[in-house]
Amino acid sequence: MADPGIVDILIIGSGPAGYSASIYAARAGRSTLVILGPQPGGQLIITSFIENYPGFVDPISGPILMDQMSKQAEKMGVTMVNDVIRSVDFSSRPFVCYGESGIRYESKAIIIATGATAKWLGIPGEVRYRGAGVSACATCDGFFFRDKKVAVIGGGNTAVEEALYLTKFAESVMLIHRRNELRAEKIMQIRLSANPKIELLWNTKVVDILGNGSKVTELLLERDGEEVRRAVDGVFIAIGHQPATTIFDGQLLINAGGYVIVDGVSSRTSVPGVFAAGDVRNSDYRQAIVSAGQGCIAAIDADGFLSNF
Ligand code: NDP
């Protein structure tokens, strides 16, 4: 692309936080650039159905919702760039961000909306068989497990949602949780127990994922100090997410969990002119609607900052 010059607001990330921020920023009359990042549309791109985003009577698919947000932003005059920011310099203004493409972006204000990515267990089989039976996305890979035995690891909403989704394809689904109580919402738990294809394994630790060299065949588990082996064809890891903040190390304050620290309910980070919205700042309320709301807050904060620039 041609040199974008110095824009008013540069938004890093294109999930609900990034798009919502861009819509508000453009409507405030600010020149607005969104750097789409490694997964344009963010986590909702790999979410099958969303039924708690207000405004939709029937469940809406994640990709369709994100496509609508993108088109809405485009209609408002937001410029989208298909690039990934690899490093930033927030030490002086205008701020500078360096893209994987080699482009150097300059802006008067920044909104960080880089979200979070899936966590892994850190066991050898997970690396060995990733893409050969091990996945962190049922919506992406569930289709490949038609009439197969699969396992989902985790006890939160993501794990339950993935287990339910996988019953559409798989012969059977084991949900393996390390405790005896799920973290998932009650309604999700009710759906889970009503589904005859799902077996719940409580108080169970995944020791390793075993295979025949080319694909997953078995899970090595530990329950009550005993080793248990279960045959599986696929394993879906759903144990939470890690905020995408590595590129901001040393540039602004980040907490022990890796989340960008903001000032109360505002989006202000430790660097004046840099704001944060969505899962990157938020470990407790990781919902699309919250991210969209925080995107709005960030755009209002950035607009206010630029008015006093
Ligand atoms: P959560 O952090 O809620 O849950 C992670 C789960 O993984 C927990 O049950 C945790 O166990 C388990 N876990 C974590 N680390 C390990 C490990 N090393 N070994 C074994 N198990 C582990 O993450 P989710 O991704 O499920 O959800 C994140 C947020 O997103 C939540 O706020 C959730 O409500 C929201 N969400 C909402 C959806 C919706 O509204 N449709 C859909 C999906 C997610 P333990 O419980 O013991 O800590």
Boltz pocket constraint, residues with backbone or C-beta under 6 A from the ligand:
constraints:
  - pocket:
      binder: B
      contacts: [[A, 49], [A, 50], [A, 51], [A, 52], [A, 120], [A, 121], [A, 153], [A, 154], [A, 155], [A, 156], [A, 157], [A, 158], [A, 159], [A, 161], [A, 178], [A, 179], [A, 181], [A, 182], [A, 183], [A, 238], [A, 239], [A, 240], [A, 241], [A, 283], [A, 284], [A, 285], [A, 286], [A, 287]]
      max_distance: 6.0
